[in-house]
Amino acid sequence: MSADTSQSWAYAEDFIDEDDVLLRARERAAQLGCSSILPGAGAALSVLAAAVAARSVVEIGTGTGVASLYLLRGMQPDGVLTTIDIEMEHQRAAKEALVEAGIRLTRARAISGRALDVLPRLTDGAYDLVLIGADTESYPAYVEQALRLLRPGGVLVVDDALWHGQVADPARRDAMTTTVRDVGRHLRDDDRVVTALLTSGTGLLVAVRR
């Protein structure tokens, strides 16, 4: 990446200022040792949720609520976010962030458990957007579940789609990088979706359900 391109990426990441609620949610993530979506990618989530006038969204990987905040801020005022995480401590931290942001807790349905146990219980074709942001080794299974859950015109977003810059390097063949790379190729070639790979954050793979 040229210096100019790198500078442009950094400029884009900082284009939207984060408020104190988001910054405190990031601090909690650091304390708990969980990752958070980067600001540019978070802003893209808000835009995508707003673009499809999202009312029903699924988030795989609650973390401390950073992505949840971005999603809810882009969703319709009566929209409900279903957010799944195996760590109850993370969900408690996310709830704290939502309270600080003044978001009604009825707008966030937090489910504690393994996503692959929870997702099959959700309704086919009932969701406007699905965000996959945790448990990278399970991305292929999550993608199939997400495509089942999305309505026509619904949006699938896969975070970490460039896997810290490693996906673009063909010499990188470790299990995680290969999994993320294969997910991108699968969606790119899947006739059920229209796909784009964005460089925001650590990469956002975006697919619209036909």
Secondary structure, 3 states (H helix, E strand, C coil): CCHHHHHHHHHHHCCCCCCHHHHHHHHHHHHHCCCCCCHHHHHHHHHHHHHCCCCEEEEECCCCCHHHHHHHHHCCCCCEEEEEECCHHHHHHHHHHHHHCCCCHHHEEEEECCHHHHHHHCCCCCEEEEEECCCHHHHHHHHHHHHHHEEEEEEEEEECCCCCCCCCCCCCCCHHHHHHHHHHHHHHCCCCEEEEEECCCCCEEEEEEC
